[in-house]
Amino acid sequence: MPAGNGEAPGEALGRALDALGVSYENPEPGAYMVRLTGTHKLATPTWLIAKEHSLHVEAFFCRQPDENHVGLYRFLLERNGRMYGVRFALDTTGDVYLTGRLPVTCISADEIDRLLGCVLSYADEAFDTALRLGFGSAIKREWAWRASRGESLANLAAFADFVRGDGSA
């Protein structure tokens, strides 16, 4: 049942997360930290904060890009129009987040499941391209350094074509 039946929004949110079987931390009333596990972006820490009139969603995506700010921001902004519940946004230091504000009436197990699924999908689907665009030089340097030392390139495998010049951002 959605919040609004006399139950506090924070309690409704906790009940919805419990119904979904989602693991979370609850450091203060109404605030829940969920860790979403993806394939490309291995972990997306996501805050769900229930206030009196709104549900705030905030998930860290990546730090401020080292390069090609315009290219990365354009890529993210073009995605925003096709997204549900959250959008890409910057904090004051330039770090990138997925953020959203929804009415507390959306707090139900089905809607929280949909919202968390969207955050995970958007973060995971955009992550490799975002890294290529905003951190391409660093990826290439790291690849070269590891290769020169005979170290594992396993966690850089998604960037093999990019590093070798067979693919572009």
C-alpha positions in Angstrom: 0.0 0.0 0.0 1.4 3.4 -0.9 2.3 6.0 1.7 -0.5 8.3 2.5 -2.7 5.9 4.6 -1.6 7.6 7.8 1.8 5.7 7.8 4.9 7.9 7.8 6.6 8.0 4.4 9.9 6.6 5.9 8.1 3.6 7.5 6.3 2.9 4.2 9.6 3.0 2.4 11.2 0.6 4.8 8.2 -1.7 4.5 8.5 -1.6 0.7 12.2 -2.4 0.7 11.5 -5.3 3.2 8.8 -6.6 0.9 11.3 -6.6 -2.0 13.9 -8.4 0.1 16.4 -5.6 -0.6 19.3 -5.3 1.7 19.8 -1.7 3.0 21.3 0.4 5.7 19.0 2.8 7.6 21.3 5.3 9.3 18.4 7.7 10.2 14.6 7.7 10.1 13.4 7.8 6.5 16.9 7.5 4.9 17.9 4.2 3.3 21.1 3.3 1.5 20.8 0.5 -1.0 23.8 -0.9 -2.9 22.8 -1.9 -6.5 25.1 -4.5 -8.2 25.6 -4.2 -11.9 27.7 -5.8 -14.7 29.5 -2.7 -16.0 29.3 -0.5 -13.0 29.8 -3.0 -10.3 28.3 -1.0 -7.5 25.9 1.9 -7.5 25.2 3.2 -4.0 21.7 4.6 -3.9 20.0 6.8 -1.3 16.3 6.7 -0.9 15.1 9.5 1.4 11.5 9.8 2.4 10.4 13.3 3.5 7.0 14.5 4.4 5.9 15.3 0.8 8.6 13.7 -1.5 10.9 10.7 -2.0 14.4 11.8 -2.9 16.6 9.4 -4.9 20.4 9.9 -5.3 22.9 7.5 -6.7 26.6 8.2 -7.3 27.5 7.6 -11.0 31.1 8.8 -11.5 33.5 11.5 -10.3 34.1 14.7 -12.3 35.6 13.8 -15.7 39.3 14.3 -16.3 38.7 15.4 -19.9 36.0 15.9 -22.6 33.5 17.4 -20.2 31.3 18.6 -23.1 31.2 15.2 -24.7 30.4 13.4 -21.5 27.7 15.9 -20.4 26.1 15.9 -23.8 25.9 12.0 -23.8 24.3 12.1 -20.3 21.9 14.9 -21.1 20.7 13.2 -24.3 19.8 10.2 -22.2 17.9 12.2 -19.6 14.8 12.7 -21.9 14.3 8.9 -22.1 14.6 8.1 -18.4 12.0 7.4 -15.8 12.2 8.7 -12.2 15.8 9.9 -12.2 18.1 12.0 -14.4 21.8 12.7 -14.6 22.9 15.7 -12.6 26.1 17.3 -11.3 27.0 18.3 -7.8 29.0 21.4 -7.0 32.3 19.7 -7.6 31.3 18.3 -11.0 30.7 14.7 -9.8 27.9 12.9 -11.7 24.8 11.5 -9.9 21.4 10.0 -10.8 18.8 12.1 -8.9 15.1 12.2 -8.7 12.3 13.6 -6.6 8.9 11.9 -6.6 5.7 12.2 -4.6 5.5 10.1 -1.4 2.4 8.5 -2.9 4.7 6.5 -5.2 6.1 4.6 -2.2 5.0 1.1 -2.8 7.0 -2.2 -3.4 6.2 -2.1 -7.1 7.2 1.5 -7.6 10.4 1.2 -5.5 11.3 -1.9 -7.5 10.7 -0.1 -10.7 12.7 2.9 -9.5 15.7 0.9 -8.3 15.6 -1.1 -11.5 15.8 2.1 -13.5 18.7 3.4 -11.5 20.6 0.2 -11.9 19.9 0.0 -15.7 20.8 3.6 -16.4 24.0 3.5 -14.4 25.1 0.1 -15.8 24.2 0.9 -19.5 25.9 4.3 -19.6 29.0 3.5 -17.5 31.5 2.2 -20.0 30.7 5.0 -22.5 30.9 7.6 -19.8 34.4 6.3 -18.8 35.6 6.3 -22.4 34.4 9.9 -22.9 35.5 11.4 -19.6 38.5 9.3 -18.6 39.8 7.9 -22.0 43.4 9.0 -21.5 43.6 7.6 -18.0 42.2 4.2 -19.2 44.8 4.1 -22.0 47.6 5.0 -19.5 46.4 2.3 -17.1 46.2 -0.3 -19.8 49.7 0.5 -21.1 51.2 0.5 -17.5 49.6 -2.9 -16.7 50.6 -4.4 -20.0 54.2 -3.3 -19.6 54.4 -4.9 -16.2 52.6 -8.1 -17.3 49.7 -7.4 -14.9 46.1 -8.5 -15.4 44.0 -6.5 -17.8 40.8 -8.4 -16.8 38.9 -5.5 -15.3 39.8 -3.3 -18.3 38.5 -5.9 -20.8 35.5 -3.8 -21.7 37.9 -1.2 -23.1 40.1 -3.4 -25.2 38.8 -2.2 -28.6 38.9 1.4 -27.3 42.5 1.1 -26.1 43.7 -0.7 -29.3 42.0 2.0 -31.5 39.3 -0.4 -32.9 36.5 1.4 -31.1 35.6 4.9 -30.2 33.6 6.5 -27.5 
